[in-house]
Amino acid sequence: MSDEKKDLGDKAEEAFDKAKESAKEAAEEAKEKAKDFAEEAKETAKEFSEGAKEALSTDNKKILAGILAIVLGGFGIHKFILGYTKEGIIMLAATLVLGIFTCGIAGWVVWIVGLIEGILYLTKSDEEFYNTYQVGKKPWF
């Protein structure tokens, strides 16, 4: 082999070694970034989970029950959310069954009751709502 070819081979081998080293460094950097991303994703998921638990905790049923009472009050869904199964069934039956026999009049009355309850839920303070509807178990108004 001539010196020129040997120098060219050495240079190619040197370039290959540098490329190999750069690839290793890039792989390590990618692993580190992936690890950081995974940790960040876990933290975000944990925060979201805690936020969801807080939103559905007993302290925050006021907003959920109030909105459901205004939007779907005739079906009594807000009663089920607060744990008043019997009252929820009464509202649902009055809307569906009595509504048929009274040409919808009973259904409209129950929807108005739901609307009023929703407004009452949302206008009470958190403490007052909790004491009245969750501790005191006051099922109506």
N, CA, C and O of each residue as an XYZ file, in Angstrom:
564
protein
N       0.835     -1.179      0.000
C       0.000      0.000      0.000
C       0.880      1.241      0.000
O       1.945      1.299      0.614
N       0.399      2.174     -0.684
C       1.151      3.415     -0.721
C       0.812      4.263      0.496
O      -0.203      4.050      1.158
N       1.663      5.209      0.772
C       1.460      6.082      1.928
C       0.182      6.911      1.786
O      -0.502      7.207      2.766
N      -0.113      7.273      0.551
C      -1.310      8.082      0.301
C      -2.574      7.295      0.630
O      -3.507      7.816      1.242
N      -2.588      6.054      0.220
C      -3.745      5.204      0.517
C      -3.819      4.904      2.004
O      -4.908      4.823      2.571
N      -2.650      4.736      2.643
C      -2.607      4.472      4.068
C      -3.123      5.680      4.844
O      -3.892      5.529      5.794
N      -2.704      6.874      4.443
C      -3.184      8.096      5.089
C      -4.690      8.247      4.892
O      -5.405      8.659      5.806
N      -5.159      7.914      3.708
C      -6.589      7.996      3.422
C      -7.373      6.985      4.269
O      -8.455      7.289      4.771
N      -6.813      5.791      4.418
C      -7.447      4.762      5.252
C      -7.466      5.174      6.713
O      -8.462      4.977      7.410
N      -6.350      5.755      7.181
C      -6.282      6.225      8.567
C      -7.282      7.348      8.815
O      -7.940      7.410      9.853
N      -7.371      8.231      7.825
C      -8.322      9.344      7.944
C      -9.760      8.823      7.953
O     -10.601      9.317      8.704
N     -10.030      7.837      7.125
C     -11.385      7.262      7.093
C     -11.691      6.574      8.415
O     -12.791      6.702      8.953
N     -10.701      5.839      8.937
C     -10.888      5.153     10.219
C     -11.078      6.167     11.343
O     -11.899      5.972     12.239
N     -10.319      7.232     11.285
C     -10.437      8.307     12.277
C     -11.813      8.974     12.194
O     -12.437      9.243     13.220
N     -12.280      9.237     10.984
C     -13.604      9.843     10.787
C     -14.697      8.893     11.275
O     -15.686      9.313     11.876
N     -14.491      7.592     10.998
C     -15.471      6.591     11.452
C     -15.511      6.557     12.980
O     -16.591      6.489     13.567
N     -14.351      6.602     13.627
C     -14.293      6.603     15.098
C     -14.964      7.852     15.670
O     -15.677      7.775     16.670
N     -14.735      8.998     15.037
C     -15.372     10.241     15.488
C     -16.886     10.159     15.329
O     -17.634     10.583     16.210
N     -17.335      9.606     14.189
C     -18.777      9.467     13.954
C     -19.393      8.513     14.975
O     -20.496      8.742     15.472
N     -18.658      7.439     15.279
C     -19.127      6.465     16.266
C     -19.247      7.125     17.647
O     -20.230      6.934     18.364
N     -18.233      7.895     17.990
C     -18.233      8.596     19.277
C     -19.367      9.624     19.334
O     -20.044      9.746     20.355
N     -19.572     10.360     18.241
C     -20.664     11.344     18.187
C     -22.014     10.652     18.311
O     -22.917     11.165     18.973
N     -22.155      9.496     17.681
C     -23.410      8.745     17.766
C     -23.655      8.287     19.203
O     -24.783      8.347     19.694
N     -22.592      7.826     19.879
C     -22.730      7.408     21.283
C     -23.158      8.587     22.159
O     -24.033      8.455     23.015
N     -22.528      9.739     21.930
C     -22.873     10.934     22.704
C     -24.314     11.358     22.441
O     -25.037     11.733     23.364
N     -24.725     11.296     21.182
C     -26.098     11.664     20.827
C     -27.087     10.690     21.462
O     -28.154     11.097     21.923
N     -26.732      9.394     21.485
C     -27.613      8.393     22.094
C     -27.735      8.628     23.603
O     -28.822      8.523     24.171
N     -26.598      8.949     24.245
C     -26.629      9.231     25.680
C     -27.475     10.469     25.974
O     -28.259     10.491     26.923
N     -27.300     11.493     25.146
C     -28.069     12.726     25.316
C     -29.559     12.456     25.111
O     -30.395     12.983     25.845
N     -29.892     11.635     24.113
C     -31.287     11.297     23.853
C     -31.878     10.510     25.022
O     -33.023     10.731     25.416
N     -31.081      9.584     25.573
C     -31.545      8.809     26.737
C     -31.833      9.730     27.914
O     -32.842      9.583     28.605
N     -30.927     10.684     28.132
C     -31.090     11.626     29.241
C     -32.334     12.491     29.044
O     -33.098     12.711     29.984
N     -32.530     12.974     27.831
C     -33.707     13.793     27.545
C     -34.980     12.972     27.679
O     -35.986     13.470     28.186
N     -34.952     11.714     27.230
C     -36.125     10.841     27.356
C     -36.436     10.590     28.830
O     -37.597     10.565     29.237
N     -35.382     10.405     29.622
C     -35.567     10.186     31.061
C     -36.194     11.426     31.714
O     -37.127     11.320     32.510
N     -35.661     12.604     31.358
C     -36.214     13.855     31.892
C     -37.674     14.034     31.483
O     -38.514     14.435     32.288
N     -37.961     13.729     30.218
C     -39.331     13.845     29.722
C     -40.263     12.888     30.462
O     -41.385     13.253     30.813
N     -39.792     11.659     30.696
C     -40.615     10.671     31.402
C     -40.909     11.134     32.830
O     -42.030     10.993     33.318
N     -39.898     11.684     33.490
C     -40.096     12.185     34.854
C     -41.078     13.356     34.867
O     -41.941     13.452     35.740
N     -40.930     14.235     33.893
C     -41.829     15.387     33.794
C     -43.268     14.929     33.504
O     -44.221     15.475     34.060
N     -43.414     13.931     32.636
C     -44.746     13.394     32.313
C     -45.374     12.744     33.543
O     -46.570     12.901     33.787
N     -44.570     12.016     34.317
C     -45.085     11.396     35.544
C     -45.558     12.464     36.533
O     -46.609     12.320     37.157
N     -44.781     13.522     36.667
C     -45.140     14.607     37.587
C     -46.433     15.297     37.131
O     -47.306     15.604     37.943
N     -46.535     15.532     35.833
C     -47.745     16.161     35.288
C     -48.956     15.271     35.504
O     -50.025     15.752     35.880
N     -48.794     13.972     35.267
C     -49.895     13.030     35.482
C     -50.303     12.995     36.954
O     -51.487     12.917     37.282
N     -49.313     13.056     37.824
C     -49.604     13.060     39.265
C     -50.383     14.308     39.659
O     -51.347     14.230     40.421
N     -49.961     15.467     39.136
C     -50.665     16.715     39.425
C     -52.089     16.676     38.882
O     -53.022     17.128     39.545
N     -52.256     16.134     37.671
C     -53.587     16.023     37.085
C     -54.459     15.099     37.925
O     -55.629     15.393     38.171
N     -53.894     13.997     38.358
C     -54.638     13.040     39.180
C     -55.085     13.684     40.492
O     -56.228     13.515     40.917
N     -54.184     14.415     41.123
C     -54.533     15.093     42.376
C     -55.607     16.145     42.143
O     -56.519     16.305     42.954
N     -55.491     16.867     41.018
C     -56.500     17.877     40.688
C     -57.860     17.250     40.433
O     -58.886     17.789     40.847
N     -57.867     16.114     39.755
C     -59.131     15.423     39.489
C     -59.753     14.911     40.787
O     -60.965     15.006     40.977
N     -58.932     14.376     41.668
C     -59.446     13.903     42.962
C     -60.039     15.064     43.751
O     -61.095     14.934     44.371
N     -59.344     16.204     43.719
C     -59.829     17.387     44.440
C     -61.141     17.888     43.849
O     -62.047     18.289     44.580
N     -61.238     17.862     42.530
C     -62.451     18.356     41.869
C     -63.649     17.486     42.187
O     -64.777     17.979     42.220
N     -63.429     16.207     42.420
C     -64.538     15.294     42.704
C     -64.668     14.963     44.183
O     -65.468     14.104     44.553
N     -63.897     15.627     45.030
C     -63.992     15.358     46.455
C     -65.308     15.892     47.005
O     -66.034     16.616     46.323
N     -65.598     15.534     48.220
C     -66.862     15.944     48.823
C     -66.965     17.453     48.970
O     -68.062     18.010     48.941
N     -65.819     18.122     49.127
C     -65.843     19.572     49.292
C     -66.269     20.290     48.014
O     -66.835     21.381     48.082
N     -66.011     19.707     46.873
C     -66.291     20.383     45.621
C     -67.517     19.838     44.897
O     -67.686     20.107     43.708
N     -68.358     19.098     45.560
C     -69.578     18.608     44.930
C     -70.562     19.745     44.677
O     -71.502     19.597     43.896
N     -70.347     20.855     45.324
C     -71.248     21.994     45.188
C     -71.346     22.451     43.740
O     -72.449     22.598     43.212
N     -70.216     22.674     43.096
C     -70.215     23.174     41.724
C     -70.786     22.133     40.775
O     -71.618     22.454     39.926
N     -70.345     20.886     40.913
C     -70.839     19.820     40.047
C     -72.345     19.640     40.214
O     -73.073     19.565     39.225
N     -72.812     19.569     41.449
C     -74.245     19.393     41.699
C     -75.036     20.603     41.214
O     -76.119     20.442     40.651
N     -74.523     21.796     41.421
C     -75.225     23.004     40.989
C     -75.374     23.083     39.480
O     -76.452     23.394     38.974
N     -74.301     22.805     38.766
C     -74.370     22.853     37.299
C     -75.277     21.764     36.757
O     -76.075     22.012     35.853
N     -75.161     20.552     37.305
C     -76.033     19.468     36.850
C     -77.493     19.748     37.176
O     -78.377     19.382     36.401
N     -77.758     20.383     38.295
C     -79.128     20.723     38.654
C     -79.709     21.728     37.668
O     -80.877     21.624     37.295
N     -78.911     22.692     37.244
C     -79.397     23.688     36.289
C     -79.580     23.073     34.908
O     -80.591     23.318     34.250
N     -78.614     22.280     34.464
C     -78.649     21.740     33.102
C     -79.558     20.512     32.981
O     -80.358     20.421     32.050
N     -79.435     19.577     33.913
C     -80.194     18.319     33.835
C     -81.072     18.111     35.069
O     -81.280     16.978     35.503
N     -81.577     19.191     35.621
C     -82.326     19.123     36.876
C     -83.520     18.207     36.867
O     -83.817     17.579     37.883
N     -84.211     18.108     35.759
C     -85.406     17.274     35.697
C     -85.126     15.797     35.860
O     -86.008     15.033     36.252
N     -83.908     15.391     35.562
C     -83.560     13.977     35.707
C     -83.038     13.646     37.100
O     -82.842     12.472     37.411
N     -82.810     14.629     37.932
C     -82.386     14.410     39.311
C     -80.956     13.938     39.458
O     -80.595     13.378     40.493
N     -80.136     14.154     38.444
C     -78.756     13.675     38.498
C     -77.992     14.332     39.649
O     -77.139     13.698     40.271
N     -78.291     15.580     39.927
C     -77.612     16.263     41.024
C     -77.912     15.600     42.363
O     -77.080     15.624     43.271
N     -79.086     15.014     42.488
C     -79.430     14.294     43.727
C     -78.558     13.050     43.884
O     -78.093     12.737     44.980
N     -78.343     12.343     42.765
C     -77.494     11.156     42.826
C     -76.057     11.531     43.192
O     -75.395     10.806     43.934
N     -75.574     12.668     42.670
C     -74.220     13.130     42.975
C     -74.065     13.393     44.474
O     -73.028     13.088     45.063
N     -75.100     13.958     45.078
C     -75.044     14.279     46.512
C     -75.369     13.081     47.401
O     -75.285     13.179     48.625
N     -75.735     11.963     46.803
C     -76.023     10.764     47.580
C     -77.480     10.599     47.959
O     -77.805      9.750     48.789
N     -78.363     11.389     47.374
C     -79.797     11.291     47.654
C     -80.456     10.439     46.571
O     -81.110     10.967     45.672
N     -80.283      9.136     46.659
C     -80.778      8.225     45.624
C     -82.301      8.245     45.537
O     -82.865      8.312     44.445
N     -82.956      8.188     46.680
C     -84.416      8.160     46.688
C     -84.997      9.413     46.032
O     -85.922      9.320     45.225
N     -84.462     10.569     46.371
C     -84.953     11.821     45.808
C     -84.642     11.916     44.312
O     -85.439     12.454     43.544
N     -83.489     11.395     43.901
C     -83.137     11.368     42.492
C     -84.103     10.510     41.684
O     -84.508     10.882     40.583
N     -84.464      9.366     42.239
C     -85.417      8.479     41.568
C     -86.792      9.140     41.490
O     -87.484      9.015     40.480
N     -87.187      9.841     42.547
C     -88.472     10.553     42.543
C     -88.496     11.596     41.426
O     -89.474     11.694     40.685
N     -87.413     12.376     41.308
C     -87.376     13.408     40.260
C     -87.369     12.786     38.867
O     -88.041     13.278     37.960
N     -86.625     11.722     38.700
C     -86.555     11.051     37.399
C     -87.905     10.457     37.021
O     -88.354     10.590     35.882
N     -88.549      9.803     37.978
C     -89.863      9.197     37.709
C     -90.909     10.280     37.443
O     -91.751     10.127     36.558
N     -90.857     11.361     38.200
C     -91.830     12.440     37.984
C     -91.669     13.038     36.594
O     -92.659     13.347     35.931
N     -90.439     13.200     36.152
C     -90.207     13.764     34.828
C     -90.664     12.808     33.734
O     -91.363     13.214     32.805
N     -90.277     11.554     33.839
C     -90.557     10.611     32.765
C     -91.982     10.052     32.823
O     -92.712     10.119     31.835
N     -92.376      9.508     33.963
C     -93.675      8.832     34.066
C     -94.818      9.839     34.188
O     -95.757      9.817     33.392
N     -94.738     10.711     35.177
C     -95.815     11.686     35.350
C     -95.871     12.661     34.192
O     -96.940     13.168     33.851
N     -94.719     12.925     33.583
C     -94.685     13.807     32.426
C     -95.525     13.273     31.283
O     -96.146     14.044     30.551
N     -95.546     11.975     31.127
C     -96.357     11.349     30.070
C     -97.847     11.533     30.365
O     -98.624     11.881     29.476
N     -98.233     11.298     31.605
C     -99.650     11.372     31.961
C    -100.185     12.799     32.061
O    -101.386     13.029     31.918
N     -99.289     13.757     32.306
C     -99.742     15.154     32.446
C     -99.339     16.005     31.245
O     -99.310     17.233     31.330
N     -99.031     15.357     30.138
C     -98.620     16.049     28.908
C     -97.411     16.958     29.141
O     -97.317     18.034     28.551
N     -96.506     16.531     29.985
C     -95.265     17.253     30.209
C     -95.287     18.272     31.319
O     -94.239     18.817     31.667
N     -96.442     18.549     31.889
C     -96.530     19.576     32.940
C     -95.709     19.173     34.167
O     -94.975     19.990     34.721
N     -95.834     17.915     34.588
C     -95.068     17.451     35.759
C     -93.570     17.526     35.474
O     -92.780     17.861     36.357
N     -93.190     17.217     34.253
C     -91.780     17.306     33.885
C     -91.256     18.725     33.986
O     -90.156     18.949     34.491
N     -92.040     19.690     33.506
C     -91.624     21.093     33.594
C     -91.519     21.544     35.048
O     -90.613     22.304     35.389
N     -92.420     21.095     35.900
C     -92.366     21.465     37.321
C     -91.076     20.933     37.944
O     -90.393     21.640     38.686
N     -90.754     19.680     37.634
C     -89.533     19.091     38.190
C     -88.294     19.805     37.645
O     -87.326     19.997     38.381
N     -88.309     20.199     36.375
C     -87.179     20.941     35.807
C     -87.015     22.285     36.522
O     -85.890     22.726     36.756
N     -88.108     22.928     36.865
C     -88.029     24.207     37.581
C     -87.472     23.990     38.984
O     -86.674     24.792     39.469
N     -87.895     22.899     39.640
C     -87.353     22.569     40.960
C     -85.843     22.357     40.858
O     -85.086     22.849     41.696
N     -85.410     21.633     39.842
C     -83.977     21.415     39.635
C     -83.229     22.710     39.402
O     -82.132     22.900     39.927
N     -83.812     23.601     38.619
C     -83.197     24.899     38.355
C     -83.046     25.699     39.650
O     -81.994     26.283     39.909
N     -84.097     25.720     40.448
C     -84.048     26.448     41.727
C     -82.983     25.845     42.639
O     -82.205     26.569     43.259
N     -82.954     24.505     42.715
C     -81.946     23.861     43.561
C     -80.534     24.175     43.076
O     -79.637     24.412     43.886
N     -80.335     24.178     41.775
C     -79.010     24.494     41.239
C     -78.576     25.892     41.609
O     -77.424     26.110     41.985
N     -79.481     26.835     41.505
C     -79.163     28.220     41.874
C     -78.859     28.312     43.367
O     -77.929     29.010     43.771
N     -79.638     27.612     44.181
C     -79.387     27.616     45.625
C     -78.026     27.008     45.949
O     -77.284     27.542     46.774
N     -77.697     25.887     45.298
C     -76.406     25.249     45.554
C     -75.257     26.199     45.241
O     -74.310     26.319     46.018
N     -75.348     26.869     44.105
C     -74.234     27.702     43.664
C     -74.127     29.020     44.422
O     -73.056     29.626     44.459
N     -75.219     29.468     45.024
C     -75.159     30.732     45.756
C     -74.759     30.559     47.216
O     -74.436     31.539     47.887
N     -74.776     29.347     47.709
C     -74.354     29.109     49.094
C     -72.830     29.095     49.168
O     -72.147     28.778     48.194
N     -72.317     29.442     50.337
C     -70.866     29.339     50.538
C     -70.509     27.854     50.602
O     -71.372     27.005     50.824
N     -69.246     27.559     50.408
C     -68.803     26.160     50.443
C     -69.126     25.517     51.787
O     -69.606     24.385     51.850
N     -68.861     26.246     52.843
C     -69.100     25.718     54.186
C     -70.595     25.494     54.432
O     -70.997     24.461     54.967
N     -71.403     26.465     54.037
C     -72.854     26.357     54.226
C     -73.423     25.194     53.407
O     -74.271     24.444     53.891
N     -72.952     25.049     52.167
C     -73.401     23.947     51.319
C     -73.032     22.616     51.949
O     -73.862     21.712     52.040
N     -71.781     22.498     52.383
C     -71.305     21.257     52.973
C     -72.114     20.902     54.221
O     -72.540     19.758     54.384
N     -72.324     21.884     55.100
C     -73.069     21.617     56.336
C     -74.532     21.288     56.070
O     -75.110     20.453     56.765
N     -75.138     21.926     55.080
C     -76.561     21.728     54.809
C     -76.844     20.439     54.062
O     -77.705     19.660     54.471
N     -76.122     20.203     52.965
C     -76.487     19.114     52.070
C     -75.657     17.850     52.220
O     -76.091     16.774     51.808
N     -74.469     17.962     52.804
C     -73.658     16.771     52.943
C     -73.581     16.281     54.383
O     -73.600     15.074     54.620
N     -73.495     17.175     55.330
C     -73.480     16.772     56.728
C     -74.917     16.677     57.236
O     -75.295     15.673     57.841
N     -75.722     17.720     56.993
C     -77.087     17.762     57.478
C     -78.046     16.911     56.667
O     -79.156     16.633     57.122
N     -77.639     16.487     55.465
C     -78.455     15.621     54.592
C     -79.843     16.193     54.340
O     -80.840     15.478     54.445
N     -79.913     17.472     54.011
C     -81.186     18.108     53.671
C     -81.467     17.829     52.197
O     -80.795     18.392     51.333
N     -82.459     16.959     51.884
C     -82.640     16.513     50.499
C     -83.320     17.524     49.577
O     -83.030     17.523     48.381
N     -84.179     18.356     50.057
C     -84.922     19.275     49.190
C     -84.649     20.714     49.581
O     -84.589     21.035     50.768
N     -84.487     21.567     48.614
C     -84.218     22.998     48.782
C     -83.268     23.187     49.930
O     -82.904     24.318     50.250
